[in-house]
Amino acid sequence: MHVDQDFLSALINASPDGVVVCDVGNKDWPIVFVNDVFADSISAIGHNIVGRCLNQLEDSDLPNKNTLVQAVSNIIGTSGAV
């Protein structure tokens, strides 16, 4: 089954929740996609964080860094990765 990428992007962007998609096949978990809700929640512009790794964002100077650190901690705690 093939699903159109534009359809998937629109679906994720329509979510009322923040969504960040990382490449977990890479040991550094680079971010490959964020929706606007996630970007807004950390006061970032999505294209500025795509390609960066979650652990790099923890050390960034983003205005809502505490929100990001908590979100990353939840992700790491849930998966046991990174």
NORZI-V452595 format. One record per backbone hydrogen bond with DSSP energy under -1.0 kcal/mol. NH is the residue of the N-H (numbers start at 1). CO is the residue of the C=O. If there is no record, write none. Layout:
BEGIN
NH,CO
NH,CO
END
This chain:
BEGIN
8,4
9,5
10,6
11,7
12,8
13,9
14,10
15,12
21,33
23,30
24,22
26,23
29,26
31,52
32,21
33,21
35,19
39,35
40,36
41,37
42,38
43,40
44,39
48,45
49,46
50,46
51,31
52,49
54,29
57,53
58,54
60,57
65,62
68,64
69,65
70,66
71,67
72,68
73,69
74,70
75,71
76,72
77,73
78,74
79,75
80,76
END
